[in-house]
Amino acid sequence: GDKVVCDRCELQDAELSCVQCGMALCPPCDRAHHVGKVLKAHKVQSLEAAALPQAPFCQKPGHEQYRTDLLCVPDNRLVCIMCMHLTREHAGHQCIPLTEAVEGQLQDVRA
């Protein structure tokens, strides 16, 4: 595929993507940039993973920064981690990661 240049040094090929910063980084720039308590907590992933489709953000007030990446099995609805833990609506319900639900569906189709 096409090479992506690091957004920080603009010299090396980027291999990583920071979800919060929205930057493509080479490993040395990732280490230099993500220093300190706040920046170290950022989610950094490979560029390949960053290119995969992401679950949409939750629309419930106060949950907007969380992705609906869990499937509430009894309700057959996508929920975020806050919906699963903090709302009565889904209390005690089995919620599984969306990736697991998709894998299960693919296995059912292949069977």
C-alpha positions in Angstrom: 0.0 0.0 0.0 0.9 3.7 0.0 3.4 4.9 2.6 2.2 7.4 5.1 4.7 10.0 6.3 5.0 10.8 10.1 2.9 13.9 11.0 5.4 15.0 13.6 8.9 14.7 11.9 7.7 14.4 8.3 10.8 12.3 7.6 10.1 8.7 8.5 7.3 6.3 7.5 4.4 6.3 10.0 3.5 2.9 11.4 1.2 4.0 14.2 -1.9 6.1 14.7 -3.0 7.9 17.9 -6.8 7.8 18.3 -7.0 11.0 20.5 -4.4 13.1 18.6 -5.5 11.9 15.1 -1.8 11.8 14.1 0.1 9.2 12.1 3.5 8.6 13.8 6.7 6.8 13.4 7.8 4.8 16.5 10.5 7.3 17.7 8.0 10.2 17.4 5.3 8.2 19.2 7.7 7.6 22.1 8.8 11.3 22.1 5.2 12.7 21.8 3.4 10.4 24.2 5.2 11.5 27.4 3.5 12.3 30.8 0.5 11.0 32.5 -2.2 12.3 30.1 -0.5 11.6 26.7 0.8 8.2 27.8 -2.9 7.2 28.3 -3.7 7.8 24.6 -4.7 4.8 22.6 -2.0 4.1 19.9 -2.7 1.5 17.3 -1.2 0.3 14.0 -2.1 2.2 10.9 -3.8 -1.1 9.6 -6.0 -1.2 12.7 -6.8 2.6 12.4 -8.0 2.0 8.8 -10.7 -0.5 10.0 -14.2 0.7 10.4 -15.0 2.0 13.9 -18.2 1.6 15.9 -20.2 4.8 16.1 -20.1 7.0 19.2 -22.9 6.7 21.7 -25.7 9.2 21.4 -26.9 9.0 25.0 -26.1 12.4 26.9 -22.9 12.1 28.8 -21.7 9.1 26.8 -20.7 10.8 23.6 -17.0 10.1 23.9 -17.6 6.3 24.1 -18.1 4.0 21.1 -21.0 1.6 20.9 -18.7 -1.3 20.6 -20.7 -3.8 22.8 -23.7 -5.8 21.8 -26.4 -6.2 24.5 -27.5 -9.7 23.7 -31.0 -9.7 25.2 -31.9 -6.4 23.6 -29.9 -7.0 20.4 -28.7 -3.4 20.6 -25.3 -1.7 20.3 -24.3 0.0 23.6 -21.2 1.7 25.0 -19.4 0.7 28.2 -21.2 3.4 30.2 -24.6 2.2 29.0 -23.7 -1.3 30.1 -22.5 -0.3 33.6 -24.5 2.7 34.5 -28.0 2.4 33.1 -30.8 0.3 34.4 -31.9 -0.4 30.9 -29.0 -3.0 30.4 -28.4 -3.9 34.1 -27.5 -7.6 34.4 -27.7 -8.1 30.6 -25.0 -10.1 28.8 -23.0 -7.6 26.7 -20.3 -8.9 24.5 -17.6 -7.0 22.4 -18.9 -6.3 18.9 -15.9 -8.0 17.5 -16.9 -11.3 19.2 -20.5 -10.9 18.0 -19.3 -10.5 14.4 -16.9 -13.5 14.7 -19.9 -15.6 16.0 -22.0 -14.5 13.0 -19.2 -15.4 10.6 -18.8 -18.8 12.2 -22.6 -19.4 11.9 -22.5 -18.5 8.2 -19.5 -20.8 7.6 -21.2 -23.7 9.4 
